[in-house]
Amino acid sequence: MENIPDEKNYNPYNEINFSESDKLKTKMKPIGRNVVFDAFQIAVLFFPVHILFNALFYMFDNYHIELFALLICSVLSFFVILSDSVKCAGLKWLLSLPITLIWIMDLRISQFNIRILNWLMPDFGEPNMGDFGLASITLMIYAVITVIALSIGLAMCDFIAYINSETAYKIIAFIKKVCAIVSVVLAAVVLLLSIGMPSYVPDRG
């Protein structure tokens, strides 16, 4: 006798029936993004931001606020690196390294740090050893905080797709958009300042 499939369970098109939980898990994956652009964001939120904030808060003589601002940027980096997989997140981090190196070389060659200090505070001259030492310590602290933030984000990539909350998904997507806007604005500010600020001419008198 020919087996007649149960009408309730019979699916002539062999379609896979996903549960609501499975649908939500699929939907919970972070929005697909350009890996290179995310790597660019990670790079911008590190060295250029440090140089810019260091000059701004040096003018106000308040390094506590600078560290707080840098901590916020580290949190933004955490959200930038969140991806569908650890492999994708790792690729973002890997690509951010040469981009960071390009930023460092460009800002060093253009003397961005000295130029912005003299632009914000005319006749400032050159930073002394104490200024360089404090800036270096701040950079090292920021580097450690950023590495920790990126490492946590990297480790969480295997679990982000299983968040059973559409609200959490919307929050992550919103913060990622904020990160993109902040990174582009900061990069534009640094580039425009680098082009527009006057050259630094040492006073030999």
Disulfide bonds with the S-S distance in Angstrom:
none
